[in-house]
Amino acid sequence: MKLFKPAAPHLAWLMALLLLACASLANAGPSRPFKATLDLTVTGQGRLEKCPGVEGQPGQSGGGQNLNGSGHAAHLGAVQVGPSHCVALRPNDTFYFFNGEMTLTAANGDVVRADYSGFLTLVSPGNYSFEGNYFIKDGTGRFQDASGTGALFGTGDLSSFLRLTAEGRISY
């Protein structure tokens, strides 16, 4: 029996990669509107392993927050939320949030995971506004191949409570 041997092996690999890319795109569902409203409380503050420190500047970076909360999200219904992020102080009482990771868990156990970043800006003593972006990276259950992006905005105080809204798109 004679085995197939392509004349140009690099073209065979290219075709295989293109087929895999097309197959993964075929699994992505249609883009749908996504909105979530979340009430979050700070459950821990301090140094997080994922947060880089600034050498010689303790307290300027390397700190982070863990939060916990609940809310409602389109396509998931009632959700439990478990975000965490790194924090860096910026000029004029502004805080930059980065390396944010958020997990939305629906009542049936399906999960949507997203990365996020943004800014908290002081609007009045003790009150901040939050603006940022999220990027849905995956999930479980019917959200296994989820992707999407959108805007985050909200208000709260820096140390205990944040009401957050996410608006954008999700595909699954």
C-alpha positions as CSV (number, residue, x, y, z in Angstrom):
1,M,0.0,0.0,0.0
2,K,1.4,3.4,-1.0
3,L,1.1,6.2,1.6
4,F,0.1,9.7,0.5
5,K,3.1,12.0,0.7
6,P,2.5,15.7,-0.2
7,A,4.9,17.3,-2.6
8,A,5.1,20.4,-0.3
9,P,4.8,19.3,3.4
10,H,4.6,22.9,4.6
11,L,1.4,23.4,2.5
12,A,-0.2,20.3,4.1
13,W,0.5,21.7,7.6
14,L,-0.9,25.1,6.5
15,M,-4.1,23.4,5.2
16,A,-4.5,21.4,8.5
17,L,-4.1,24.7,10.6
18,L,-6.7,26.4,8.4
19,L,-9.2,23.5,8.8
20,L,-8.7,23.6,12.6
21,A,-9.3,27.4,12.6
22,C,-12.4,27.1,10.6
23,A,-13.7,24.3,12.8
24,S,-13.2,26.4,15.9
25,L,-15.0,29.3,14.3
26,A,-17.9,27.1,13.3
27,N,-18.3,26.2,17.0
28,A,-18.7,29.8,18.1
29,G,-22.3,30.7,18.4
30,P,-24.0,33.9,17.3
31,S,-23.1,37.2,19.0
32,R,-25.8,38.2,21.5
33,P,-26.3,41.2,23.7
34,F,-25.0,40.7,27.2
35,K,-25.8,42.7,30.4
36,A,-25.1,41.9,34.0
37,T,-25.8,43.9,37.2
38,L,-23.7,42.9,40.1
39,D,-23.5,43.9,43.8
40,L,-20.0,43.2,45.2
41,T,-18.4,43.4,48.6
42,V,-14.7,43.4,49.3
43,T,-13.7,40.2,51.1
44,G,-10.0,40.7,51.2
45,Q,-7.3,43.2,50.5
46,G,-3.5,42.9,50.4
47,R,-0.8,41.3,48.3
48,L,-2.0,38.9,45.6
49,E,0.5,36.6,43.9
50,K,-0.7,37.6,40.4
51,C,0.0,41.3,41.2
52,P,3.4,42.7,40.3
53,G,5.1,44.9,42.9
54,V,7.1,48.0,42.2
55,E,10.6,47.6,43.6
56,G,11.4,50.2,46.2
57,Q,7.8,51.5,46.2
58,P,5.9,49.4,48.8
59,G,2.2,50.1,48.7
60,Q,2.3,51.7,45.2
61,S,1.5,48.4,43.4
62,G,1.4,44.7,44.1
63,G,-1.8,45.0,46.1
64,G,-5.1,43.5,45.2
65,Q,-8.6,42.9,46.2
66,N,-10.9,39.8,46.3
67,L,-14.6,40.4,46.1
68,N,-17.7,38.3,46.3
69,G,-21.3,39.0,45.3
70,S,-24.4,38.2,43.4
71,G,-26.6,39.7,40.7
72,H,-28.3,38.9,37.5
73,A,-26.8,38.3,34.0
74,A,-28.5,37.9,30.7
75,H,-28.3,34.2,29.5
76,L,-27.3,33.0,33.0
77,G,-30.1,34.4,35.3
78,A,-29.2,34.8,38.9
79,V,-25.4,34.6,39.4
80,Q,-22.8,34.3,42.1
81,V,-19.7,36.4,41.4
82,G,-16.1,35.9,42.5
83,P,-13.8,38.6,41.1
84,S,-10.2,39.5,42.0
85,H,-7.9,42.2,40.7
86,C,-4.6,44.0,41.2
87,V,-4.7,47.7,42.2
88,A,-2.3,50.5,41.5
89,L,-2.6,54.1,42.8
90,R,-2.6,56.7,40.1
91,P,-2.5,60.6,40.5
92,N,-5.5,62.5,41.6
93,D,-7.1,59.8,43.8
94,T,-7.6,57.4,40.8
95,F,-6.9,53.7,41.1
96,Y,-6.1,51.5,38.2
97,F,-7.5,47.9,38.3
98,F,-5.7,45.3,36.2
99,N,-5.2,41.5,35.9
100,G,-8.9,41.3,36.9
101,E,-10.5,37.8,36.7
102,M,-14.2,37.3,37.2
103,T,-16.3,34.2,37.4
104,L,-20.0,34.3,37.0
105,T,-21.7,31.1,38.2
106,A,-25.4,30.4,37.2
107,A,-27.8,28.6,39.5
108,N,-27.4,25.4,37.4
109,G,-23.6,25.5,37.8
110,D,-22.7,26.9,34.3
111,V,-19.8,29.3,34.4
112,V,-18.7,32.3,32.4
113,R,-15.1,33.5,33.0
114,A,-13.9,37.0,32.0
115,D,-10.8,39.2,32.4
116,Y,-11.2,42.9,33.2
117,S,-9.4,46.1,33.9
118,G,-10.4,49.7,34.5
119,F,-10.2,52.8,36.7
120,L,-11.9,53.9,40.0
121,T,-12.1,57.7,40.2
122,L,-13.0,59.7,43.3
123,V,-16.2,61.6,42.6
124,S,-17.0,62.7,46.2
125,P,-15.5,61.9,49.6
126,G,-15.6,58.1,50.0
127,N,-17.5,57.5,46.6
128,Y,-15.9,56.3,43.4
129,S,-17.0,55.7,39.9
130,F,-15.7,52.6,38.0
131,E,-15.1,52.5,34.3
132,G,-13.5,49.6,32.4
133,N,-13.7,46.8,30.0
134,Y,-14.2,43.0,30.2
135,F,-13.2,40.2,27.9
136,I,-15.1,36.9,28.1
137,K,-12.5,34.1,27.7
138,D,-14.4,30.8,28.3
139,G,-16.9,29.0,30.4
140,T,-18.4,25.7,31.2
141,G,-21.7,23.9,30.3
142,R,-23.4,25.7,27.5
143,F,-20.8,28.5,27.8
144,Q,-17.9,26.2,27.1
145,D,-16.6,28.1,24.1
146,A,-17.9,31.5,25.2
147,S,-16.2,34.7,24.1
148,G,-17.2,38.4,24.1
149,T,-16.3,41.9,25.2
150,G,-17.9,45.0,26.6
151,A,-17.9,47.9,29.0
152,L,-18.0,47.9,32.8
153,F,-19.2,50.8,34.9
154,G,-20.4,51.4,38.4
155,T,-20.1,53.2,41.7
156,G,-19.1,52.3,45.2
157,D,-16.5,52.9,47.9
158,L,-13.0,51.6,47.6
159,S,-12.9,49.4,50.7
160,S,-16.3,47.6,51.0
161,F,-19.0,47.8,48.3
162,L,-19.3,48.2,44.5
163,R,-22.4,48.1,42.3
164,L,-21.2,47.1,38.8
165,T,-22.9,46.8,35.4
166,A,-21.5,45.0,32.4
167,E,-22.8,45.7,28.9
168,G,-21.6,44.2,25.7
169,R,-21.7,41.0,23.6
170,I,-21.4,37.3,24.3
171,S,-21.0,34.4,21.8
172,Y,-21.5,30.8,22.9
